[in-house]
Amino acid sequence: MDDLIGPHGEVELNDKGKYVWESCAYNKMRIINSFLRHKDIHKFTWAERGSKSIIDYVIANKKIWPYTTDTRVYREQ
């Protein structure tokens, strides 16, 4: 799992998150935004009442990973 989701991704996966993970594993892809450190406001797409979640993922082929320097969320305020 560490090869697909980095240390800055979500800890728990729901059913849809597991589906994304399985799809990435099958297609040899990575969830790139989970490997890069950002402030929570630029990491989590959704936040409400003390809960927060990443619902927008940047997924790319492992060949592209070394060339990725940054990904982040820009939420409307």
CYANA upper distance limits for C-alpha pairs under 8 A (distance plus 0.5 A):
  1 MET  CA      5 ILE  CA      6.55
  2 ASP  CA      6 GLY  CA      6.22
  2 ASP  CA      7 PRO  CA      7.99
  3 ASP  CA     30 ARG  CA      7.84
  4 LEU  CA     21 TRP  CA      7.79
  4 LEU  CA     24 CYS  CA      7.57
  4 LEU  CA     25 ALA  CA      7.46
  4 LEU  CA     29 MET  CA      7.42
  4 LEU  CA     30 ARG  CA      5.10
  4 LEU  CA     31 ILE  CA      6.44
  5 ILE  CA      9 GLY  CA      6.72
  5 ILE  CA     21 TRP  CA      8.44
  5 ILE  CA     30 ARG  CA      7.13
  5 ILE  CA     31 ILE  CA      6.09
  5 ILE  CA     32 ILE  CA      8.02
  5 ILE  CA     34 SER  CA      6.26
  5 ILE  CA     35 PHE  CA      7.43
  6 GLY  CA     31 ILE  CA      8.03
  6 GLY  CA     32 ILE  CA      8.09
  6 GLY  CA     34 SER  CA      5.20
  6 GLY  CA     35 PHE  CA      4.68
  6 GLY  CA     36 LEU  CA      8.21
  7 PRO  CA     34 SER  CA      6.93
  7 PRO  CA     35 PHE  CA      6.48
  8 HIS  CA     33 ASN  CA      8.36
  8 HIS  CA     34 SER  CA      5.22
  8 HIS  CA     35 PHE  CA      6.17
  8 HIS  CA     36 LEU  CA      6.98
  8 HIS  CA     37 ARG  CA      6.61
  9 GLY  CA     33 ASN  CA      7.92
  9 GLY  CA     34 SER  CA      4.63
  9 GLY  CA     35 PHE  CA      7.58
  9 GLY  CA     54 ILE  CA      8.45
 10 GLU  CA     34 SER  CA      8.24
 10 GLU  CA     53 SER  CA      7.98
 10 GLU  CA     54 ILE  CA      7.61
 13 LEU  CA     17 GLY  CA      5.41
 13 LEU  CA     18 LYS  CA      6.35
 14 ASN  CA     18 LYS  CA      6.68
 15 ASP  CA     19 TYR  CA      6.77
 16 LYS  CA     20 VAL  CA      6.80
 17 GLY  CA     21 TRP  CA      6.68
 18 LYS  CA     22 GLU  CA      6.55
 19 TYR  CA     23 SER  CA      6.57
 20 VAL  CA     24 CYS  CA      6.65
 21 TRP  CA     25 ALA  CA      6.66
 22 GLU  CA     26 TYR  CA      6.60
 23 SER  CA     27 ASN  CA      6.61
 24 CYS  CA     28 LYS  CA      6.15
 24 CYS  CA     29 MET  CA      5.09
 24 CYS  CA     30 ARG  CA      6.67
 24 CYS  CA     31 ILE  CA      8.16
 24 CYS  CA     59 ILE  CA      8.38
 25 ALA  CA     29 MET  CA      6.80
 25 ALA  CA     30 ARG  CA      8.41
 28 LYS  CA     61 ASN  CA      6.99
 28 LYS  CA     62 LYS  CA      7.19
 29 MET  CA     59 ILE  CA      7.00
 29 MET  CA     60 ALA  CA      5.91
 29 MET  CA     61 ASN  CA      4.96
 29 MET  CA     62 LYS  CA      6.07
 30 ARG  CA     59 ILE  CA      6.03
 30 ARG  CA     60 ALA  CA      6.06
 30 ARG  CA     61 ASN  CA      6.80
 30 ARG  CA     62 LYS  CA      6.64
 30 ARG  CA     65 TRP  CA      8.15
 31 ILE  CA     35 PHE  CA      8.09
 31 ILE  CA     57 TYR  CA      6.94
 31 ILE  CA     58 VAL  CA      6.23
 31 ILE  CA     59 ILE  CA      5.05
 31 ILE  CA     60 ALA  CA      7.25
 32 ILE  CA     36 LEU  CA      7.79
 32 ILE  CA     57 TYR  CA      8.14
 32 ILE  CA     58 VAL  CA      6.03
 32 ILE  CA     59 ILE  CA      6.24
 32 ILE  CA     60 ALA  CA      7.25
 32 ILE  CA     65 TRP  CA      7.54
 32 ILE  CA     68 THR  CA      8.41
 32 ILE  CA     71 THR  CA      8.10
 33 ASN  CA     43 LYS  CA      8.40
 33 ASN  CA     57 TYR  CA      7.06
 33 ASN  CA     58 VAL  CA      6.18
 33 ASN  CA     59 ILE  CA      8.34
 33 ASN  CA     70 ASP  CA      8.29
 33 ASN  CA     71 THR  CA      6.11
 33 ASN  CA     72 ARG  CA      7.41
 36 LEU  CA     70 ASP  CA      7.50
 36 LEU  CA     71 THR  CA      7.90
 38 HIS  CA     42 HIS  CA      6.54
 38 HIS  CA     43 LYS  CA      6.43
 38 HIS  CA     72 ARG  CA      7.90
 39 LYS  CA     43 LYS  CA      6.76
 40 ASP  CA     44 PHE  CA      6.32
 41 ILE  CA     45 THR  CA      8.43
 41 ILE  CA     73 VAL  CA      8.20
 41 ILE  CA     75 ARG  CA      8.50
 42 HIS  CA     72 ARG  CA      5.89
 42 HIS  CA     73 VAL  CA      5.23
 42 HIS  CA     74 TYR  CA      6.84
 42 HIS  CA     75 ARG  CA      8.16
 43 LYS  CA     54 ILE  CA      7.44
 43 LYS  CA     72 ARG  CA      6.54
 43 LYS  CA     73 VAL  CA      6.31
 44 PHE  CA     52 LYS  CA      6.78
 44 PHE  CA     53 SER  CA      5.88
 44 PHE  CA     54 ILE  CA      5.14
 44 PHE  CA     55 ILE  CA      7.99
 44 PHE  CA     73 VAL  CA      7.52
 45 THR  CA     52 LYS  CA      8.12
 45 THR  CA     53 SER  CA      6.65
 45 THR  CA     54 ILE  CA      5.58
 45 THR  CA     55 ILE  CA      6.27
 45 THR  CA     56 ASP  CA      6.89
 45 THR  CA     73 VAL  CA      6.94
 45 THR  CA     75 ARG  CA      7.35
 46 TRP  CA     52 LYS  CA      5.94
 46 TRP  CA     53 SER  CA      5.71
 46 TRP  CA     54 ILE  CA      7.01
 46 TRP  CA     55 ILE  CA      7.54
 47 ALA  CA     51 SER  CA      6.09
 47 ALA  CA     52 LYS  CA      4.58
 47 ALA  CA     53 SER  CA      6.94
 48 GLU  CA     52 LYS  CA      6.88
 56 ASP  CA     73 VAL  CA      8.43
 58 VAL  CA     71 THR  CA      7.92
 60 ALA  CA     64 ILE  CA      6.91
 60 ALA  CA     65 TRP  CA      7.37
 61 ASN  CA     65 TRP  CA      7.30
 62 LYS  CA     66 PRO  CA      8.36
 64 ILE  CA     68 THR  CA      7.21
